[in-house]
């Protein structure tokens, strides 16, 4: 199912194909707007495809801070779990520093020391590494990132495949409640959406295996 077909499925469930296009005086079609709204809402959850590996960042010599939101692939990143650095065709594990205060205790020289980085910390949308790199080392980031909304109606991704039922039921529930004023149908669709959401979350937990806690350092 592609993105356009998913919207048509919502119109079919509601028997309201007129909601696929804007109804005057509004200039915004209700179903496409609701799909975008529900994707934004569910992006706050971490589902099975959320785990991703990214190679966007290549260290700049002398620079020890990298804003994640300037890299398109990292805009929707919700957490970073691991970072490795490529040195002479060998991936070197960087140590995660959990507390920013401890990070600052070792990063005290200005201008910063330039050598092979060994630690990292994320504060807000800023990735900071220590020490400042002395060469343009590529970084491998293991992240949890929300799947993006399909760009066009012919596109397909996790939202239109694995999460199609969740989106359809959630959109129908909201449209019935806010546009059609049909609380009974809204409740039915909401129940179906919650059931599908639980199923996707359970599947994600099974894929990730048992919870592992990092030791205090």
Secondary structure, 3 states (H helix, E strand, C coil): CCHHHHHHHHHHHHCCHHHHCCCCCCCCCHHHHHHHHHHHHHCCCCCHHHEEEECCCECCCCCCEEEHHHCHHHCCEEEEEEEEEEECCEEEECEECCCHHHHHHHCCCCCCCEECCCEEEEECCEEEEECEECCCCEEEEEEEECCCCCCCCCCCCCCCCCCHHHHHHHHHHHHHHHCCCCHHHHHHHHHHHHHHHHHHHHHHHHHHCCCCCCCCC
